[in-house]
């Protein structure tokens, strides 16, 4: 599930991912492999205690949005517009089964945002939030240095796939 959250964050416009409190090299390797094949840049940190990650983010004038089914509804367009209008870098927090209660406080979260009031996937909540935040523009993003690129088509699969050697020679041209 964690790999899916990271890949969704990347595909829907996030510039990086912090895996708080634990280190899992296989997740990092999987994400880095996707970035190498599908292009773009995407930072990945792990093992940082969550309280420290949030404190550093807020100190550097960043905004923290906690996605939870108990927060203010994402259907309130003024809420999403307010977050977007802040023009600050945004850390989006998605938790797993047990999120510490203090994460809901002003000390840690600037916004607690709900994507529906029913149990659902963190991946779905993240995708919906980022899509609303970026107003769908993230789906038009071109990822630089991609070895694999999908071309939309009605039926079948259409893609370009450059081999690593081809990529090297293409970059030197």
C-alpha positions as CSV (number, residue, x, y, z in Angstrom):
1,X,0.0,0.0,0.0
2,X,2.8,2.4,0.8
3,X,4.3,2.0,-2.6
4,X,0.9,2.8,-4.2
5,X,0.6,6.0,-2.0
6,X,4.1,7.1,-3.2
7,X,3.4,6.4,-6.9
8,X,0.0,8.1,-6.7
9,X,1.6,11.1,-5.1
10,X,4.2,11.3,-7.9
11,X,1.7,10.7,-10.7
12,X,-0.7,13.3,-9.4
13,X,1.8,16.1,-9.0
14,X,3.7,15.8,-5.7
15,X,7.4,16.5,-5.8
16,X,8.4,14.1,-3.1
17,X,7.5,11.6,-0.4
18,X,8.5,11.1,3.2
19,X,8.0,7.6,4.7
20,X,7.9,8.6,8.4
21,X,9.3,6.6,11.3
22,X,10.4,3.5,9.3
23,X,12.9,2.6,6.7
24,X,11.9,0.2,3.9
25,X,14.5,0.0,1.2
26,X,12.3,-2.1,-1.1
27,X,9.7,0.7,-1.3
28,X,12.4,3.2,-2.0
29,X,13.9,1.0,-4.7
30,X,10.5,0.4,-6.3
31,X,9.7,4.1,-6.4
32,X,13.2,5.0,-7.8
33,X,12.8,2.4,-10.5
34,X,9.5,3.9,-11.6
35,X,11.1,7.4,-11.7
36,X,14.0,6.1,-13.7
37,X,11.7,4.4,-16.3
38,X,8.8,6.9,-16.3
39,X,10.8,10.1,-15.9
40,X,10.6,13.2,-13.9
41,X,12.1,14.0,-10.5
42,X,10.7,12.8,-7.2
43,X,12.5,12.9,-3.8
44,X,12.1,10.1,-1.3
45,X,13.0,10.3,2.3
46,X,12.5,7.6,5.0
47,X,13.1,7.0,8.6
48,X,12.4,10.6,9.7
49,X,10.2,10.8,12.8
50,X,6.8,12.2,11.8
51,X,6.8,15.0,14.5
52,X,10.3,16.1,13.3
53,X,9.2,16.0,9.6
54,X,6.2,18.2,10.3
55,X,8.0,20.6,12.5
56,X,10.7,21.2,9.9
57,X,8.1,21.6,7.2
58,X,6.2,24.2,9.2
59,X,9.4,26.0,10.2
60,X,10.2,26.4,6.5
61,X,6.8,28.1,6.0
62,X,5.1,25.0,4.6
63,X,1.4,24.2,5.0
64,X,0.3,20.8,6.4
65,X,-2.9,19.1,5.1
66,X,-3.9,15.9,6.9
67,X,-6.3,13.7,4.9
68,X,-8.7,12.0,7.2
69,X,-12.4,11.0,7.0
70,X,-13.0,13.1,10.1
71,X,-12.0,16.5,8.7
72,X,-13.6,19.3,6.8
73,X,-15.2,18.1,3.6
74,X,-13.3,18.4,0.4
75,X,-16.6,19.1,-1.3
76,X,-16.4,22.6,0.2
77,X,-14.7,24.3,-2.7
78,X,-13.8,27.3,-0.6
79,X,-11.6,25.0,1.5
80,X,-9.6,23.7,-1.4
81,X,-9.4,27.3,-2.9
82,X,-8.1,28.5,0.5
83,X,-5.4,25.9,0.6
84,X,-4.4,26.6,-3.0
85,X,-4.4,30.4,-2.5
86,X,-1.9,30.1,0.4
87,X,0.8,29.7,-2.3
88,X,2.9,27.7,0.3
89,X,4.5,24.4,-0.3
90,X,2.1,21.8,1.0
91,X,2.8,18.6,2.9
92,X,-0.1,16.1,2.5
93,X,-0.3,13.6,5.3
94,X,-2.0,10.3,4.8
95,X,-2.0,7.9,7.7
96,X,-2.5,4.2,8.1
97,X,-4.9,2.5,10.5
98,X,-3.9,4.3,13.7
99,X,-3.1,8.0,13.4
100,X,-2.1,9.6,16.6
101,X,-4.8,12.0,17.9
102,X,-2.3,14.9,18.2
103,X,-2.0,14.9,14.4
104,X,-5.4,16.5,14.2
105,X,-4.3,19.5,16.4
106,X,-3.2,22.9,15.1
107,X,0.3,22.2,16.3
108,X,0.7,19.6,13.5
109,X,-2.1,20.1,10.9
110,X,-3.1,23.3,9.3
111,X,-6.1,21.5,7.7
112,X,-7.8,18.2,8.4
113,X,-9.5,17.4,5.1
114,X,-12.1,14.7,4.6
115,X,-12.6,12.9,1.3
116,X,-15.9,11.3,2.2
117,X,-17.1,10.1,5.5
118,X,-16.7,6.4,4.9
119,X,-13.7,4.1,5.3
120,X,-11.7,4.1,2.1
121,X,-8.2,3.9,0.7
122,X,-5.5,6.4,1.5
123,X,-4.5,6.1,-2.2
124,X,-8.0,7.2,-3.3
125,X,-8.1,10.1,-0.9
126,X,-4.7,11.3,-2.0
127,X,-5.6,11.1,-5.7
128,X,-8.8,13.0,-5.2
129,X,-7.2,15.7,-3.1
130,X,-4.3,16.3,-5.4
131,X,-6.6,16.3,-8.4
132,X,-8.8,19.0,-6.8
133,X,-5.8,21.0,-5.6
134,X,-4.2,21.1,-9.1
135,X,-7.6,21.4,-10.9
136,X,-6.8,18.4,-13.1
137,X,-3.7,20.1,-14.6
138,X,-1.4,17.4,-13.0
139,X,-2.8,14.9,-15.5
140,X,-1.3,17.0,-18.4
141,X,2.2,17.0,-16.8
142,X,5.1,15.8,-19.1
143,X,7.7,13.8,-17.2
144,X,11.2,14.6,-18.5
145,X,13.8,11.9,-19.4
146,X,11.1,9.2,-19.5
147,X,12.2,5.8,-20.9
148,X,8.5,4.8,-21.1
149,X,5.7,6.9,-22.3
150,X,2.1,5.9,-22.9
151,X,0.1,7.3,-25.8
152,X,-3.6,7.4,-25.1
153,X,-5.6,5.2,-27.5
154,X,-9.1,3.9,-27.7
155,X,-8.1,0.2,-27.9
156,X,-5.0,-1.7,-27.1
157,X,-1.8,-0.3,-25.7
158,X,0.4,2.3,-27.3
159,X,3.7,3.3,-25.8
160,X,7.3,4.2,-26.5
161,X,10.0,2.4,-24.7
162,X,13.6,3.5,-24.9
163,X,16.3,1.1,-23.8
164,X,18.8,2.7,-21.3
165,X,21.5,2.7,-24.1
166,X,19.1,4.5,-26.4
167,X,18.3,7.0,-23.7
168,X,22.0,7.8,-23.2
169,X,22.5,8.4,-26.9
170,X,19.3,10.4,-27.2
171,X,20.5,12.7,-24.4
172,X,23.9,13.3,-26.0
173,X,22.3,14.5,-29.3
